[in-house]
């Protein structure tokens, strides 16, 4: 089997032929040598490399962005349609009732309204570029065959608008802001000491590394998470063989088919940038230009609050003693194959109502995303920045999601900025639900831009961020964020310190590192436990902490850790996140189905912290039972690669007929929550095995500022969104093998000429 077909399912061939005979899936239209497009001002050349990564050369930024829109619309139309429909609450219109859980919740948030506000808040130049981008997409939609998914669904994709690009930005921002999950859990369990300790108590023996050094101890409120996040780091020229800075970034997101990213180079006017773009949004999100390079990781700061509003009746409540009426919106949701659903959504002074308690009280959500978001301006200005001052000025307009930006430039500088809108509160941070019947719990403003954490040219010569705490408890103003335990950041820093002079190769090794220090600590505790079964001892004795796919130890450690959590805590964590949430497949709702989702990164450190108090022997027996149930005998077959796999998600993989064409085989994956090569998964003991990896590096870059042809990249899974294209899955193998590519040579060129209508 050659590399092109390695990941295809066995039924791919005959299913493709069947769907082809039915006229549902046709071969991808090839990229032409010549194109004529209406909307360009002057000719554009598009050069393609061996991975089908385009380099657009235009004479103006407007034409470059127009051509980018055309390529996105041609290559990723269905994906873009999903990305705009998800936050707008319009998935059920094409996917049917299974998407109603998402749509009803998103309609309550009213993100479609805020997307319009986002466009109005953007600068005139950004609005112009967004329109150019939309025009390019619509040219592609009118010139190209329908995406095969639209053809199978018998849905015609509606034209793209500038508001749709704002919606796509919300589709990425929403899952990266999850601190409200922990506030809801705290409200639910703060009076239950056993559960509270597992979800919120400080965890001993965790790294105390903060991104900004010497700012005190990192906050520990609810430390841990579901694994969504990223790594980035940068070193200056004193620590590299070349004498120039190096910058690495690997954003950890869901494994999607096609890839969440579209790699591209854009050149036109003052714009000369390359990296990855988000289909549906113009310009480069992560990458470099002629003078600077940048990368991002998630912060998840205290940018959300929950408000419990006690009602006087079903429509009224008191606000500081004055009677208020809940504002009501009727949202009509079109449902494929069913009658329209009319949803009554409610809005309050504090934000939209996301939940109604059994006693009738309302839970409203406040989020910085419910405001004039100007992050679109930042993306364009980042691509054009040429210095540290330009970089920081560009980031001032970044609002959501708050991100850690690392920086390097051709003059040898390295830096870090935390950018995003962070609320201030009169009485400090609020854990749990705030009192929604008084204005005293509302935000008083946002942290001033000048007070946001930043760092330029530190003495140590490097900066590392891996979703660890940005600052410690001595930082002013007071800072709260929901952080990862810090193990990844500590390991990356250790690997940087181990090598005196770094190179592209040493950075690539760091990106692929599989040492899980918390899992190694738990392994050592089990080896010292007199109750450890002999068969387990033989599997754990040689575990050195590297979570590779070929060994059994990680499977045993995670099976046991899930089973050893006390029964009362296990039962509480299995409760629905909201009492009226119907049990469905994980990920069906735009919020957790139950509280186990909050344990992710906490599970192993919390089990280690409470090890001596746990009833360990029954957990060994139950873990063995679970292992045999899913992996059979002998235990030697329980390797991590069987237990822990990447299933590339496409909505059609849930269809028996369509899955062989649109899906690809599951892939054994190394790593866990704490390895630099992160691979997070659900730790709910009630779910079946193998476990699908929920978040992992979606893209890897190692950038050399000023030397873009020497920089290296790879993303998952390929450039094309068409399942019959050779470039739908051609990056899976190199990604799995840790291979990185330079931009490479041009293998063909598309010449694009403008169509101008003569005036009469």
SULZI-V705988 format. One record per backbone hydrogen bond with DSSP energy under -1.0 kcal/mol. NH is the residue of the N-H (numbers start at 1). CO is the residue of the C=O. If there is no record, write none. Layout:
BEGIN
NH/CO  NH/CO
END
This chain:
BEGIN
5/2  8/5  12/9  15/11  16/12  17/13  18/14  19/15  20/16  21/17  22/18  23/20  24/19  25/19  35/751  37/753  44/752  45/57  46/750  47/55  48/748  49/53  52/49  55/47  56/265  57/45  58/267  64/60  65/61  66/62  67/63  68/64  69/65  70/66  71/67  72/68  73/69  74/70  75/71  76/72  80/76  81/77  82/78  83/79  84/80  85/81  86/82  89/85  90/85  94/91  95/91  96/92  99/96  100/97  103/99  104/100  105/101  106/102  107/103  108/104  109/105  110/106  114/110  115/111  116/112  117/113  118/114  119/115  120/116  121/117  127/123  128/124  129/125  130/126  131/127  132/128  133/129  134/130  135/131  136/132  137/133  138/134  139/135  140/136  141/137  142/138  143/139  144/140  151/147  152/148  153/149  155/150  166/162  167/163  168/164  169/165  170/166  171/167  172/168  173/169  174/170  177/174  181/178  183/179  184/180  185/181  186/182  187/183  188/184  189/185  190/186  192/189  196/192  197/193  198/194  199/195  200/196  211/469  212/470  223/220  224/483  229/252  231/250  232/465  233/248  234/463  235/246  236/461  239/236  240/237  241/502  246/235  247/703  248/233  249/701  250/231  252/229  253/696  257/649  262/277  264/275  265/54  266/273  267/56  268/271  271/268  273/266  274/288  275/264  276/286  277/262  281/278  285/276  286/276  288/274  289/292  293/408  294/287  295/406  297/404  299/402  302/480  303/301  305/366  307/364  308/434  309/362  312/316  313/316  317/324  319/322  320/437  322/319  324/317  326/315  327/347  329/345  331/343  333/341  336/92  338/335  341/333  343/331  345/329  347/327  348/351  353/346  354/363  355/363  357/361  360/357  362/309  363/355  364/307  365/352  366/305  368/303  370/367  371/369  373/371  379/375  380/376  381/377  382/378  383/379  384/380  391/387  392/388  393/389  394/390  395/391  397/394  398/395  403/419  404/297  405/417  406/295  407/415  408/293  409/413  410/291  412/409  415/407  416/455  417/405  418/453  419/403  421/399  424/445  428/425  434/306  436/308  441/438  442/439  444/424  447/422  451/448  452/449  455/416  457/414  461/458  463/234  465/232  473/217  474/215  475/472  482/300  484/467  490/486  491/487  492/488  493/489  494/490  495/491  496/492  497/493  498/494  502/239  507/503  508/504  509/505  510/506  511/507  512/508  513/510  516/545  520/516  521/517  522/518  523/519  524/520  525/521  526/522  527/523  528/524  529/526  532/529  537/533  538/534  540/536  541/537  543/540  547/514  548/546  556/552  557/553  558/554  559/555  560/556  561/557  562/558  563/559  564/560  570/566  571/567  572/568  573/569  574/570  575/572  577/593  581/578  588/585  595/573  596/573  598/595  599/596  601/225  602/599  603/599  606/602  607/603  608/604  609/605  610/606  613/610  614/611  616/614  620/616  621/617  622/618  623/619  624/620  625/621  626/622  627/623  628/624  629/625  630/626  631/627  632/628  637/634  638/635  639/637  640/551  641/549  642/639  643/639  644/640  645/691  646/667  649/255  653/650  655/652  659/655  661/658  662/658  663/659  665/7  667/646  669/644  671/547  677/513  678/676  679/672  680/695  687/684  691/643  693/645  694/680  695/680  696/253  698/251  700/714  701/249  702/712  703/247  707/704  710/707  712/702  713/741  714/700  716/698  720/727  721/75  725/722  728/725  731/717  732/729  735/731  736/732  737/733  738/735  739/734  741/713  747/48  748/48  750/46  751/33  752/44  753/35  755/37
END
